[in-house]
Amino acid sequence: MSRAESCRPADSPCEDGTQRAYAGRWSGVSHRGSAPGARLLTLTMALTLCAAVIVGSSGCSMYRFGNCTLHTPDVRSVHVQMFENDTYRRGLGPWLTESVAKEIQLRTPYRIADARTADSFLRATWVADRKSVLVESANDDVRDVGYTGRIEVTWTNRSGMPLTEGRIIKITEDVSFVPEAGQSITTAQQQMVRNVAQQIVNQMEAPW
């Protein structure tokens, strides 16, 4: 990212005791009788050592590493509100809510919090789903069934401002199942919930 962010406060290692320690070390070096080149080399070594200590102690003060590079530093917690379900299939909302919460805990630095303390809010609605026959046998037996779901997601801060590039994220997911292999609509829903949860968390990454 172009903006340097701080993941944790870092005190300058050249302040207070450390500064005096290095000052004492280098003030004890005698330069009497030394050539100008030797004095310059000594000064260069001192500055290089101090710079190395500063960089090594600064943590994420200049750059952000790991999960810090993928997620906005302005958000530390998220409240995952129970997702709504506008379809006729019961249980999809709670199922997806649980899967998304687990995915956030697994892949992001955000803490799951309640609505009173969270600094961001994730909401979603399963707006539609449908089945369709993809493959039939010569005897009109269903061999492969498609299952499509549409989900709309919003992620906002406490002021209601969106934290994603678009205010509403629209996700359409297609999966299929084979009845002859013992698969069912539940098999397809399980796969879809897993895929959609991953897509929702992908959208929570900070844009480059």
PESULDA-V758275 format. One record per helix or strand of 2 or more residues. SS is the DSSP state (2 for helix, 1 for strand). FROM is the first residue (numbers start at 0). TO is the last residue. Records with the same first field share a line. If there is no record, write none. Layout:
SS=FROM-TO  FROM-TO
This chain:
2=15-26  35-56  65-68  91-106  178-180  184-201
1=76-79  83-84  110-111  119-135  141-156  168-176
